[in-house]
Amino acid sequence: MAPKIVDKSERKQTIARGALEVFSRAGFEKATLASIAVECGVGKGTLYEYFNSKEDLFLEAVLLWMHQLETETMNRLHSKTDSTASPLSQLRTYLLTTVDVFTHDPYFKRMSIVMTHLMISHTDWLVKSEMMAKSTEAFRGMIVDLIHAAVELKELPNSALKSAEHHAINLIAGMDGIELHASISECYLDASHQYQIYVDTYLKGIRHS
């Protein structure tokens, strides 16, 4: 019998998905490579064929999670966005759709807690790994592209071009803050409604800057 050919890219994603489940359930500190291996149905040694450490595996799991969220956001966006809508209107819809996808994601609340803990206990590693920059790259790129398109159509002033990347970071940071606040204050605020206020106020500020 010929040996089974293993698709390494698919196996790596399978491991990352299993790791995401374990990290979201147990947290970074309590999650072990052994428990992740059991979740993935592989031997612990197999993990080291794809990742050098638990930190590397965590980063891959977060990047996979963010990719899944971006894919879901784009699927929803395509189903409800008018192709004739202005770039600024598309930007607003994109941002509000993104926060809605995040808020209803099954891993969101648990991973918010895990990430908050890591920000306190593993700040140096998070900075060195450039996790935030890597995990939000696709989201930032979409925002920047729509800002550029809005400038071309005179919906936004030319000054927005120079600050497009900064605006993208601010809009995502606002999303993160509101979502985190909502995850621990469900009866206090509605994330989608609060972010809508934030987005409308922010975009109005760009238009008049």
C-alpha positions as CSV (number, residue, x, y, z in Angstrom):
1,M,0.0,0.0,0.0
2,A,1.4,3.4,-1.0
3,P,2.1,5.8,1.9
4,K,-0.6,8.4,2.6
5,I,0.4,11.8,1.3
6,V,0.0,14.5,3.9
7,D,-1.0,18.0,2.7
8,K,1.3,20.0,5.1
9,S,-0.5,23.2,4.5
10,E,-3.9,21.6,5.4
11,R,-2.4,19.9,8.4
12,K,-0.9,23.1,9.6
13,Q,-4.3,24.8,9.4
14,T,-6.0,21.9,11.2
15,I,-3.5,22.2,14.0
16,A,-4.0,25.9,14.2
17,R,-7.8,25.4,14.4
18,G,-7.5,22.9,17.2
19,A,-5.0,25.2,19.0
20,L,-7.5,28.1,18.8
21,E,-10.1,25.9,20.4
22,V,-7.8,25.0,23.3
23,F,-6.4,28.5,23.8
24,S,-9.9,30.0,23.8
25,R,-11.0,27.4,26.3
26,A,-8.0,27.2,28.6
27,G,-6.1,30.4,28.1
28,F,-2.6,30.8,27.0
29,E,-0.9,29.8,30.2
30,K,-2.9,26.7,31.0
31,A,-3.0,25.4,27.4
32,T,-0.4,22.8,26.8
33,L,1.1,21.4,23.6
34,A,-0.1,17.9,24.8
35,S,-3.7,19.1,25.1
36,I,-3.5,20.8,21.7
37,A,-2.2,17.6,20.2
38,V,-5.1,15.6,21.7
39,E,-7.6,18.2,20.3
40,C,-6.0,17.9,16.9
41,G,-5.7,14.1,16.9
42,V,-2.0,14.1,16.4
43,G,1.1,13.2,18.4
44,K,2.8,16.0,20.3
45,G,5.9,15.5,18.2
46,T,3.9,16.4,15.1
47,L,3.3,19.9,16.5
48,Y,7.0,20.5,16.4
49,E,7.2,19.6,12.7
50,Y,5.1,22.7,12.1
51,F,5.8,25.1,15.0
52,N,8.9,25.9,17.1
53,S,7.0,26.8,20.3
54,K,3.6,27.4,21.9
55,E,4.0,31.1,21.2
56,D,4.4,30.4,17.4
57,L,1.4,28.1,17.5
58,F,-0.7,30.8,19.3
59,L,0.3,33.4,16.7
60,E,-0.7,31.1,13.9
61,A,-4.0,30.3,15.6
62,V,-4.8,34.0,16.0
63,L,-3.9,34.7,12.3
64,L,-6.1,31.9,11.2
65,W,-9.0,33.2,13.3
66,M,-8.6,36.7,11.9
67,H,-8.5,35.3,8.4
68,Q,-11.8,33.5,9.1
69,L,-13.4,36.7,10.4
70,E,-12.2,38.7,7.4
71,T,-13.6,36.0,5.1
72,E,-17.0,36.1,6.9
73,T,-17.0,39.9,6.8
74,M,-16.4,39.9,3.0
75,N,-19.1,37.3,2.4
76,R,-21.7,39.3,4.4
77,L,-20.5,42.5,2.7
78,H,-21.0,41.2,-0.8
79,S,-24.5,40.0,0.0
80,K,-25.7,43.3,1.2
81,T,-23.6,46.1,-0.3
82,D,-24.8,48.1,-3.3
83,S,-22.0,48.0,-5.9
84,T,-23.0,51.6,-6.8
85,A,-22.6,52.9,-3.2
86,S,-19.9,55.5,-2.7
87,P,-16.5,54.5,-1.2
88,L,-17.3,56.3,2.0
89,S,-20.6,54.4,2.3
90,Q,-18.9,51.2,1.6
91,L,-16.3,52.0,4.2
92,R,-19.0,52.6,6.8
93,T,-20.7,49.3,5.9
94,Y,-17.5,47.4,6.0
95,L,-16.6,48.7,9.5
96,L,-20.0,48.0,10.9
97,T,-20.2,44.6,9.3
98,T,-16.8,43.7,10.8
99,V,-17.8,44.6,14.3
100,D,-21.0,42.6,13.9
101,V,-19.1,39.6,12.8
102,F,-16.6,39.9,15.7
103,T,-19.4,40.4,18.3
104,H,-21.2,37.2,17.2
105,D,-18.1,35.1,16.8
106,P,-18.1,32.1,19.2
107,Y,-14.4,32.7,20.1
108,F,-14.6,36.4,20.6
109,K,-15.4,36.8,24.3
110,R,-13.1,34.0,25.4
111,M,-10.2,35.2,23.2
112,S,-10.7,38.8,24.3
113,I,-10.0,37.6,27.9
114,V,-7.0,35.6,26.7
115,M,-5.5,38.5,24.8
116,T,-6.1,41.0,27.6
117,H,-4.2,38.7,30.0
118,L,-1.3,38.3,27.5
119,M,-1.1,42.1,27.1
120,I,-0.3,42.2,30.9
121,S,1.8,39.1,31.3
122,H,3.6,38.8,27.9
123,T,3.8,42.4,26.6
124,D,7.4,42.0,25.3
125,W,6.6,38.9,23.3
126,L,3.4,40.5,21.8
127,V,5.4,43.5,20.7
128,K,8.2,41.4,19.3
129,S,5.8,39.1,17.4
130,E,4.1,42.1,15.8
131,M,0.8,40.2,16.4
132,M,-1.5,43.2,16.1
133,A,0.1,44.4,12.9
134,K,0.0,41.0,11.3
135,S,-3.5,40.0,12.5
136,T,-5.1,43.3,11.3
137,E,-3.2,43.6,8.0
138,A,-6.2,42.6,5.8
139,F,-8.6,44.9,7.7
140,R,-6.2,47.8,7.5
141,G,-5.6,47.3,3.8
142,M,-9.4,47.3,3.0
143,I,-9.9,50.5,5.0
144,V,-6.9,52.3,3.4
145,D,-8.1,51.3,-0.1
146,L,-11.6,52.7,0.5
147,I,-10.2,55.9,2.0
148,H,-8.1,56.3,-1.2
149,A,-11.2,55.7,-3.3
150,A,-13.2,58.2,-1.3
151,V,-10.4,60.9,-1.8
152,E,-10.5,60.3,-5.6
153,L,-14.2,60.9,-5.7
154,K,-13.8,64.0,-3.5
155,E,-15.8,62.5,-0.6
156,L,-12.7,63.0,1.6
157,P,-10.1,65.7,1.5
158,N,-6.6,65.1,0.1
159,S,-5.2,65.2,3.6
160,A,-6.8,61.8,4.3
161,L,-4.4,60.2,1.9
162,K,-1.4,60.9,4.0
163,S,-3.1,59.8,7.1
164,A,-5.0,56.8,5.7
165,E,-2.9,54.1,7.5
166,H,-3.3,56.0,10.8
167,H,-7.0,56.3,10.3
168,A,-7.2,52.6,9.7
169,I,-5.3,51.9,12.9
170,N,-7.6,54.3,14.8
171,L,-10.8,52.8,13.4
172,I,-9.6,49.2,14.3
173,A,-8.4,50.3,17.8
174,G,-11.8,51.9,18.5
175,M,-13.4,48.6,17.4
176,D,-11.2,46.6,19.7
177,G,-11.9,48.9,22.6
178,I,-15.6,48.9,22.2
179,E,-15.8,45.1,21.6
180,L,-13.7,44.4,24.7
181,H,-15.8,46.7,26.8
182,A,-18.9,45.0,25.5
183,S,-17.6,41.5,26.2
184,I,-17.4,42.3,29.9
185,S,-20.4,44.6,30.0
186,E,-23.2,42.9,28.0
187,C,-26.0,44.6,29.9
188,Y,-24.3,48.0,29.7
189,L,-23.9,48.6,26.0
190,D,-24.5,47.2,22.6
191,A,-21.2,47.0,20.6
192,S,-22.7,47.4,17.2
193,H,-24.7,50.5,18.2
194,Q,-21.7,52.1,20.1
195,Y,-19.3,51.5,17.2
196,Q,-21.8,53.0,14.8
197,I,-21.7,56.2,16.8
198,Y,-17.9,56.0,16.9
199,V,-17.6,55.4,13.1
200,D,-20.0,58.2,12.1
201,T,-18.3,60.7,14.4
202,Y,-14.8,59.6,13.2
203,L,-15.7,59.8,9.5
204,K,-17.3,63.2,10.0
205,G,-14.1,64.3,11.5
206,I,-12.1,63.1,8.5
207,R,-14.4,64.9,6.1
208,H,-14.0,68.2,7.9
209,S,-10.3,67.9,8.6
